[in-house]
């Protein structure tokens, strides 16, 4: 991993985690939201991708829209085959509706426990058991954003699924130098191919500094380079301290140069960049 690599620029490269926030009149947010972002349009997203030399993108349903995926689907329709999405779904949705979403570019569902500070292991286990058989034949996966301890406690459930699980933002890894049983279990899930992990959102890692995140990325690349993804987490949503949930919080000010440097540090060879930016997303999201 010691060799430096310039950042790969290719229309086949993929940013696997962004959000689109539409006009608040056309796409109203749920009242019971935890923060309020300002608009981040498809045009803004295209500018972001162009800056990073990437041509493919995965749009993730943000928590502020609840089960209403209208803004996500509108963005996918506008972007066409260069984009796909991860939805948040009401359990009452029919199988026919799931198939229609697949045609529209949805490739998985998101279970977001972190944003609501939900630490219920039972609820995550139940959600995994409910959704996996329903989406298996579609070729979808389950994307989990949950506290690390909650995810690790679902080790047996994840190992028993017939579909992959994708963990957001370095799996919210708690520490680098302490090899706990929970950490070993999640590493085993990665090693056995049960999950993918996104290298993304360094600013959401309270316990790991930049050097430690790079070490962690390199450790995982040695285990399963075919199970890692890269993402920018654009437009870097944020709940500003002292701002109430229904008032607009500014996005985090993350310079493109910082994202470029991180990507180059984490994916330090040309071969690694091609695998993580092109091959892995193409397989998982069916580009």
N, C-alpha and C positions, 0 to 999 in steps of 0.2 A: 504493500500500500504506500510505499515511500515515494513512488514516482508521482510527480505533479501532472495534472491533466487540465487543459483549458476546458471551460464550460462548453458542453456539447450544444450546438445550435442545429435543430433539425425539425421539420414539420411533423416528424413521427414522435418527437419527445413529448412527454405528458406531465402536466402539473395535476396531481391527483386529489387536491383538496382546495377548493375555492368556494366562495359563496357569491351569489348574485342577490342584490337587494333592490327591489323595484319601487316604482312610484307608490306612495302610501295610500293613495286613493284607489288606484287600480288593484293593488295587492296589499290589502290591510293586514296588519300584524295582529296576533292574538292579544287580548287584553292582559292575560296572565303571563306576560313575558318577563324575562329577567334583565333585559337591557333593550335599548332602542338604537339601532344603527341608522346612519344616513344612507341615501341611495348609493348603490355600486352597480352600475349598469353593465349590460353586455358589451357596449362600446368600451367602457373602462376596462373590463376584463380582457378584451382583445388587445388593448394597448399594453396591459400587463404581460400577456403572453408574448407579444412582439418584443418587448424589452428583454425577455428572458430567452428568446430564440426558440420557443416551443410552439407546436401547432395543435396539440391535443390537450383536452382538459376534462376533469371530472368535477361537476358542480354538486355540492353537498347541500341538502336542505337544512337551513339554519333553524334553530329552535324558535325564533320569533314568529314563524309561520305555522307552528304546530303541525297538524295533519293536512293543511292546505298546501299542496305542491304546485299550485298554479304558476307562481313566479318561476320556479325551477323548470317546469315543462315549457313555458313560453321561451325561456332562455335556450333550452335544448332545441326547440323548433327553429329558433333564429340561427343557431350555430351549426345545425345539421350534423353530419357524420363526424365532425371533429370533436364532438362533445358527447358525454353521457352523464348520467346523474345517479345520485343515491338519495332515496326518498325516506320520509318519515310517514308511516302508514297507520291508519286506524285498523285495529284487529278485525273489525267487522267487514273490511273490504273483501269483495268476492274474488274467486279465482279468475273470472272473466276480466275483472278490472285489473288484476295483476298482469294478465297477458297483454292488455292494452297498454299498460305502462311499459312493459318490455319493448313493445313496438315503438314507443315514443322515446326510448333511449335509457330507461331506468335499468340499472344493473345490480341493485342491492338495496337493502334497507339500513337505516341508521338507528341504533339504540343509544340515546344520549342520556346518560345518567350523571355525567360530570356537571353539566350546566345547571342542573337543579339540585346539586349536592345530594343525589340519591345514592345511598350506600347499601341498598338492600340486595344481598346476594341472592335471596330467594326470588326476587322480582326479575333479576337478570337471567337466572337459570330458567325461570318460567317463560320469559320472552324468547330465549334461544330455542327452547323445546317447542314453542308454539310456531315460530316462524320458519325454522329450518325445513321441516317437511313440506311446507306450503310453497317455498320458493326454490326448492332443490331442482325440480324439472325445468325451471326457467334458466338455470345456470347462474343464478344470483349468489351473492354472499351477504353476510351480516357484518356491518361496520359498527364497532363498539367504541364509545367514548365514555369511559367510566374510571373511577379511581382504581389505581393499580391493584390494591388489595381486593377489591370487588371482582375484578377480572380474574385475578389469580385464584380466587376461591371457587371460580367456575371451571377450573382446570378439567375435571372429569367430564363435564357437559360438553365443553369445546372439543375435547379429544374424541368424543363419541359422535360428533356431527359428520354428516356426509357432504357438507359445504364448508368453504373456508370462512374464517373470521378475520376481519381486518381491524387492527388496533390503531387508533389515532395517536399522533403526536408523541412518538417514541414510547408508546404504551404508558405514558406518564410514569416512567421508570423512577423508582424512589431513591436509589443510590447506586454507585458504581462499585465500591470496594467491599460491600457486604453481600456475601453470597447466601441469601436467605432461602428457605425451602420454596417460598412463593416465587422468587426470582428464578430458581432452578426449574420449577414447573413451567413457567412461561417460556423460558429458553427451550425446554423440551418440546413444547407445542410448536415453536418456531422450527426447531430442528426436524421434527416429524412432519412438517408441511401442513399443519392444521391451521396456520395463521400467516397473515402478512402483517408487517409493521410499517407505518409511515414515518419516514425521517422528515420531521416537520416541526414548526412552531417552537423553536428553541426558547422563546420568551415565555412559554407556558411551563417550563421546567424549573420549578422552584428549588430543586435539590441538586441540579447538575449544572456545572459551568460549561463554557464552550469547549474546553479541552476534554472534559469528561464525556460530553456528547459525541465528540469525534471518536474517542476511544470506543464508546459503546457502539457507534455505527460500524466501526471496523471489526469489532468482535462479531457482530451479527452477520456482516458480510462474509466472514470466514465460515460461519455456520451454514447459512442459506442465502446466498446472494440472489437466488430466484424468488425469494419471499419478502423482498424489501421494495418500498415505493418511496418516491420523493414528492414533497408538496410544499407549496409556499404558504398556505393558510391565508391567502389573500381574500379580502382586503384588511385582514388583521383586526377582527372584531374585538370589542373591549367594553367593559362596564367601568366607566370612570368613577373613581372614589368620590363619594359625596353627591353623585348624580342619581336621581331616582330612576326607577326602571322604565318609566314612560317618557322620560326626557332623553333627547339624543346624546349619546356618548360618542366622542370622536374616536376614529380608528387609531390604532397604534401607529406611530410613525416609524415604519420599518423601511429603511433605504434598500433599493434594489441591490446596491453593492454589497450589503450585508448578506442578503440571500444568495448572491453569486458566490461570495467567499465561503459560506457554509456549505453550499452544494459542492464546491470544489474540494473542501476539506473532507467532507463525508464520503464523497465519491471520487477517490484520488487517482483513478486510472481511467483511461478511455473505455476499456472493456467494461468496467463497473458502471460507468455512466450509461453506456448503451444498454446494459442489462436492466438497470433500475429505472431509467427514463423511458426506454422504448419497449423492450421485450416483456418485462413483467406487467406493465399496464395493458399492453396489447392482449396478453393472455387473460388477465383477470377481468377486464372490462369489455373484451371482445371488439376491439377496434379493428 
